[in-house]
Amino acid sequence: MFTGIIQQVCQVKPFSTTAGGAVLTVDLQRLAQQVKIGDSISINGVCLTLSKLAGSAAGFDLSGETLSKTTLGKLTADSKVNVELAMRADDRFGGHFVLGHVDGIATIQKIEKKGDFSVITFKASKDLLEQMVLKGSVAVDGISLTIAEIDTDGFTVVLIPQTLKETTLGAAGISQKVNIETDIIMKAVKKHLDGLGLAKENLTIDKLKEMGF
C-alpha cells in the first residue's frame, strides 16, 4: 500500500519488449539503497514488482493488461516518473490510502497559474467521476491530491509549490494523459449503495435512518 506522497522523480531507461509485455527500467537513484527484488514500488501510480536491480537501475515486468490500462506504455527513455516505495507499518501517513491499482486515464484539459500555485483541470470519464467527491482524495500519477471542483466532464485540483517542485505535474502540459486511482473508501461506499439500489437516489436523513444508518 502507498500514501500518494512522492519520494523521488526518476528517469526512465530504454524499454525492452517481452512475450506479451515489456520491461520498464527506472533509475531509482538514492531509493535503490532501500529496496530489494520482490518489493512493490509505485511508478506513476501503478503498483509494480521489482524484478531486477543493477546498481540504481530497477527493472519491472509490465503485462499486456498494465500496458493497456495505464500510461506506462507511452513512456520513453527521457520520461520522468513519480516514485513511491511501499508504506512501512511505522511510517507517518501523510496522504491517503493508495493501492496502486489504476482505475482509468484522464487528460489534462487546462492549467492555470495563480502565483506560485497551479490549478489543473482534468477531463475524465463518467465512471471515474462517479467514484469521486468534492474535497475527497484522488491519486493522479500516484500523487495524493484533493478534489477542488468536480462536474459532469472532469475535476480540478490545486497544486501547492511543493507538489509542483517534487512531482512530474510541475512540468505537465495540456493534453497529457495521467493515471487515475480513485479513493478506495469512495469505491467501497459506492459499491454498497449500488448493492442496495440507492446509488442514483436522492438520499435523505430520514431514508438513511430507515435503513439503519
N, C-alpha and C positions, 0 to 999 in steps of 0.2 A: 504494500500500500504506500501511497505517496501523499504529499500535502499540497502540492502545487507551488511550493517555494523553490524557485530555480537556484541551483547551486553553481552552475557554470554554463556559459555559452561556449560550445565546442565546434570544431570544424570537421566536416565530413571528408573522408578519403574516397578514392575511386571505388565505385561499385563493382562487384563481380556477380555474375548470374550463376544460378544452380538449377537443377531439375525442378521446375515448378516454383521457383522463388529466386531469392537473391541474398547476398551477404552485404550488410551495411557495416562499414568500418568508420569509427569515430575516434578522433584524438581526444581522450579524456583528460589530458593534461594532469594537473595535480590530483584529480579524483581517482586516477588509476591506482594510486597507492592505497586506496580504501576498498578496493573491490577484488573479487576472485571469480573464477569460472563458475557459472551457475547462478550468479546473482541476478536479481531483477533490477533493471535500470529503466527509467522513463526517458525516452528520446522524443522530443516534441509531443509529449503527452501520451506516447504509446509505450506500454509496458513490454520490454524486450528482455530476453535472457542472454546474458553474456556467455558466448560460446568460445571465443578466442581472445587471448591477451598477450601482446608482444610489446613490452615497454608500456607506453601510454596508448598504443593503438588497440582499440577494443572492437571485436567482431561480433555481429549479431545476425542470426539467420532470420530472414523475412519470408514468411509463407506467402502463397498467392493471395490468401484472404487478407493478410495485412497490407499487401501492395494495392489491393483493390479498394479497401475500405478506409485507408488513411492517405496522407500526403507524402509518406516516406518514399514512395516510388518515384516521386518527382525531384528528389534531392539530387544535387550534382556535387562534384568534388570541391567546389568552392562554397557550398552551402554552410550556413551556421545553424546549429540546433540547440534547443534548450535541454539541459541535462539535470536530472534529479535522481539521486540514489534512493533506494527503498528506505522508508522510515524505520528507525530503530525504536524499540519499546521505551527507551529512556530519553528520547528526543522531545524537545518542545513541539507543540502542534500549532504551527503558525498560519496555516491556510485552511483547507477543508479536506474532507475525505475524497481522495482521487485514486481511482483504481488502475488507471492506465488503459482502460477499455474504451476506445473511441466510439462515440455514438453516431458521428456523422462529420461532414465537412461543411464549413461556412466560408463565405467570401468577404473580404474587406471591401466595403462599399464607400466609406467616407472616412477621412482623417482630418480632424480639426484641431489645430494648435491653440491652446489657451494658456499663454505664458509658458511656464515650464511643464505644463500638463498637456496630454493629448486625449481627445475624445474620439474613439473609434467606433464606427457603426458597421456591423456585420449583417450580411444577408444570409438567412438560414431557412431551412425547410420547416414546414408546419410541424412535422414530427418532433424535430428538435425543440422548437419554440414551445410546444405543449408541455415539455418537461422542464421549463424554466419559469421563474417567478421574479417579479420586481424585487430588487435588493437581495436576491438569492445569489448563490455561488455558481460559477461555471469555470471549467478549465479550458483555456484557449492555448493550443500548442503546449499543454502541460502547465500553464501559468494559472494560478488561482486568482480569479477576478470576481468583482461584484457587478451584477447587472444593474446599470443606472436607469436604463429605459428599455422597454420592450413593446413591440406591436405585432401586427399580423405578418410582417415581412422580415423582421430581424430584431436585433438587440444592440444596445450600446453600452460600452464600458468607458470609464475614465481612468487613464493611466497616470500614476504619480511619477515624478522624475526618477526615483529609484528603480521602478519597473522598466522604464524606458532605457535606463542605463544598463541594467543587469539581465535583460532578456532580448530575444530577437525581435520583439514588437517595436523596439526603438528604431529599427531600420525597415519596418514593414511598409509596403506600398499598396496602392489601390489595386484591386482585383486579385490580390494574393489570397491563396486558399490556406485555411488553417484547420487543424484537428480540433474537434469539439467533444468534450465529455461533460454531460450534464450531471447535476448533483444526485448522488445515489439515494439520498433521503427523499428528494422530489420524485424520483423514479418509483421508489417503493410506495409512496403515498398515492401516486397516480395509478399504479397497478392495483392497489387496494380499492380505490374508488371505482376503477373500471370494473373490477370484480363485483362490486355492489351495484353497478349500473348507474353510478352517480357522477361520473367524471364530467359530464356535459350539463348537469342540472345546476340550477341556481340554489346553492345550499344556504340555509338559514340556521340561526342558532337553535330554533325550535326543531328543525329537521334533524340536526345533529344530536339533540337531546333525545329525540325519539329513537335514534339508532344506538343510544347508549354511550355516546361520546361525552 
